[in-house]
């Protein structure tokens, strides 16, 4: 029985050592079997060659804006069944507060009166009312809110831009044909089905920064245009606004690239010009980060999450540091989050064995960036390192960059894919190098008299090798396309049995579907009520990680204000502050979920129980499986 249980668990993406779900194992097995069959059967190129020729012509003639529009349209087509994502976790609410703050034209909000009612996870109350997160994602959400009226529009546009910039980056390394192939693979992995597309705390900012940096570096090798150094600096500065710590790792990758590819070929004056332009591009990012930190914390060099660590003990420290001790009294949900982070951090001393085990566990997150069949291409890319050629040098740099990020983030106890989002385009590059190693003959052509003597023999052998490699590369790409088409067809069908049926065995594609937490019904009830609303949220002693205290930047002007239920007599303070509002009580931990008019009558200083029958509760929420990003987040935790 235990063996059977473990075998079933191996088909769950987060339990498998490779991060594979059942569909991934199937696609991987088909990929390996297909490569073996091609090697044995040796198919002729006559059937495949016209298809590849037309596909190559099509991809070579497409610009990056084609892939931008393709990603955008594919996600818009899903809106009838998967509408604008419902914010459903502390991360979502923290970033939405950040975006709303920027949309109001300020970097931080003044502290709240009666701040104890608004305490929640990942939000500072002193010295300002602000999110603890870096500003990049908030800027994207503010863009969507200001131009289109809803923050998720910024997410949609940024993810579409990410796919387009993957094409731009790859074109600098591999040329237009392979860049087109890579852009299609980016649509499959980072398009409409990606978790980053369907939440508010995704990895688009850091991934875009990686595309700008690595695409510019590739062009600096072969171009006299020094503006690429400026673009690389802008990319690094933008990454600083998204992932401050990982920016140091990205900077080390830039230094490594310079040492391997640029140092020997550049004159001293040219190197100085490139360095000056790079620093010029980096400066705006540094300035914005300093200004934001000062506005939120009052200290130019103290980031908001550093102040949060001092006050609330989260986010936790690096593995070689002791657990932080919160300086403030934590609410129930804040303590739950703090205890979870303490448990993940652990109290023991950091050792090499613990560090190694942590890295091995995180290898499964590679599946987020590459479909299962492309693992075979990655093996070919690593195999190509045996050659002493320029291509193997590129592979060595890309592999070293991936290893650098994995090792650098290994000193932090938590891990999510957006921590290493800057590697998005580099991992695509590695998979394409692997496909190219499969596609193109690796044997050197004969030369001189040997070429004359072996022409006929070599032509036949070259034709066979080229045909085999063309079939093999096309087979792996076709499997990726079929896997994406399969899941996309399920999602666009809108049939709950199909969408929820795969359940926990689904791959790393996650979209919002339905209303598993009952938020839509609650919001609809409050929206239909007349005037402004004040909602007291009462958690039970068994409350978990689902957050319900979320407010915009301007709490006083908000139509709906959510506040913590501190106690009947204390709540009177807030009720008197908002005298014109209808008062509600929300109890999210009850089953069914309940929201009802506040069950107390207020008579001057007296608080009396309300007489008469209790108002009806909200309609019960049907339990069921969900593939929401918030559920996946809690599984990871």
Beta strands, then each sheet from edge to edge (+ up, - down):
strand 1: 109-110
strand 2: 123-124
strand 3: 128-131
strand 4: 533-537
strand 5: 560-564
strand 6: 582-587
strand 7: 594-597
strand 8: 600-603
strand 9: 606-609
sheet 1: 1+ 3- 2+
sheet 2: 5+ 4+ 6+ 7-
sheet 3: 8+ 9-
end
